Amino acid sequence: MSRDYVPGKNAEGYPDPTAAAALSNVQRSQRGLQSKRAGEHFENMIAASLGWYKDKGVAFIEKTPEPMRPLRPPNRQGQFLACYTKAGQPDFKGTLTGGRAVVFEAKHTDSDRIDYNRLTPEQLSSLEEHDRLGAAAFILVSVELQDFYRVPWGVWRDMRKLYGHKHMNKAELEPFRVQYIAGVLKLLEGIELEYGEQEETV
């Protein structure tokens, strides 16, 4: 059975991109997949490092569960279909030895800079509230899984005021570098010492 030709559509009636557009779509998809895998690897590095800190008795910090919205009621086995909703809380929360809370968001980039808008308004608000109440709040940044930085919440929040733009490049991130030694991201170094030096007040 013959079909009438429709410009921009293939024989099945689906959009038929040019070769350049098709190649661009494939490349974009590959970059997205690579970025997703890199982000997962970064989270695995963080999890291993947090396990090391827990074993040392320094901190107990857990990954915040991804928020989900059920799409239909559970079946007889208690299983249900759900989808992830947008992130509303920072990625990790826990407690340092001595009792201080720690809250942070982890962000990976394959670029040479990290943008302020990588955090959702809900995450920004949550970090602000935790910081106001005295928690150690920060953004842990991975650049190409080779360089790591712990950006204090106050610096991230005031990025535009401090640097004149709503992103940080590697030179601006450098003062916040985190060492990666023997399979451990030293992401809490200095924080627990700062807490130990503070006077406790009620």
N, C-alpha and C positions, 0 to 999 in steps of 0.2 A: 504494500500500500504506500503510495507516494504522499509526501507531506509538502505543503507550501513552504517555501523558503522564508524565514523571518530573519532580518539582519540582526547580528549579535547573538543568535541562538544556533545551537547545533541541531542535528537531525532529530534528537529526542526532545528538543524544545528547551533545553537548559542553556544558561548563559555560556557563550563560547568566547573566552578571552583570547586576546592576541597572544602570540608566543612570549612577548616581553612581559605582559601582565601575568601570564601563567607562571613564568619563571620567578617573577617578583613574589607571587603568592606562595610558591614553594619555599623560596628563601626566607620569607617572613615566618612561615610555619616552622621551618627548621630552627630559626633563631629563637622562636618562642619555646620550642621543645628543649633546646640547649639551655636556655635561661631557666626553665622549670627544673631540669635535672641539676643545674648548678645550685639553684636555691635549695633543693632537697639535700644535696651534698653538704651545703653550708649548715643546714639544720642538723644533719647527722654529726658534723664536727662540733656543733654547740652541745648536742646531747651527750657526746662522749666527754667533753670538757666539764659539763655540769656533773656528770657521774664521778669524775676525778675529784671535783671540789666536795661533793657529798662524801666520798670515801675519806677525804682528809678532815671532815668535820667542819668545813668552812661555811657551807651553804647547802640549802635544799631548795632547788628551783625546778619547776615543772613547766612543760609546754602547756599553754592554754588551749583547751579543746576548740576545734573549729566549730563555729556556730552553724547549726543545721535547722532546716525547717521541714517537718514531715509533710509529704505530699498526699499520703493516704493513711488510714488507721492501720495499726499493726495486725498481722495475721495471727493464726492460732499459735505459732511458734514465737510470737513476740517480735517478729521481723517487720520492718516497715521501710517504705521507699521515702527517701529524703534528698534534699539538695543542700549544698553549702550556701550560706548567705554571706554577704560581705563582712569582712573582719570588723568586729566592733571593739575588740580589746587587744592590748599588746600581746606579743607572742609568748612571752615567758614571765612568770611571777613566782616569787618565793621569799625565803627569809635567810638572812646572813647570820652567822654566829653572833650572839649578842642581842639579836631580836630585830635588827633593822630590816624592813621590807626592801626587796629589789624587784624592779619591773623594767622589762626592756622589750623593744621591738627589733627584729633582725631583718635586714634588707641586703640583698645581693644585687650587684650591678656588673655588667661586662663593659660598661662605659668608663670613662676616666673622671666621672663625676656622679654625685648622687643628688636627686631632686627632692626638695621639701615635700612636694605633693605625692611622694610615694606612700605617705601615711594617710589614712582616712581621717575625716573630721572626728570620728568617734575615737580613734586611737590617739589623736592629738589631745583631745579632751581628757581621756583617761590618764595619759602620761602627765598632763598638767596637774590633775587632781592628786595623783600619787606623789608627785614632786612637792606640791604644796604641803602635804601632810608629812613630809620628811623621808619618803622612800628614796632609794638610789634609783633614779629613772634615767634611762639612756637609750640610744639607738645604736645597735651593733651593726657595723657596715662591713660587707665583704666586697672587695674590688677584684674581680676575676679570680676569686679563690686563692689569691696570692698575698693580698694586703688586707689587713683587718684594723678597724678603728672603732673605739667606743666614744661616741659623741654624746656628751651630757645633754640632758633634756633642755636646759636653759640655752645652750649654744644652738641646738636645732631650732628651738622656738624663735630665737632672735636672729636667725640666719641672715635675713635680709638687712637688718640693722647692722650686723657685724661685718658682712661681706659685700653688701650692696646688691645682692641677688639671692634668689630663692633656690640655690643649689650650693654644694660644696665640691670643689675640685680636690685633687690629690694633695696639692700643696696646703690647702686649707684644712684637710683632714689630718695631715701629718702629726700635729701635736697630740692627737688622740690615738696614735698607733697602739695596737695590741700585739704582743708577741705570740707567735705560734711555735711552741717548743715541745719536742718529743710527743707530738700528737695531741697537745693540749693548747687550746686558745686561752691565754691568761686574761680572760675578760673581766675578772673580778679583782685583779691586782690593784692595790691602792684603796679600793672602796672599803674593805673590812678594816684597814688601818685607819682610815678617816673616821669610821664609826667609833673605833676604840679610843680616839682622841677627843671625841665629843663628850660634853657633860650631859648626863641624863637629867631631864627635867620632866615634871608632871604637869 
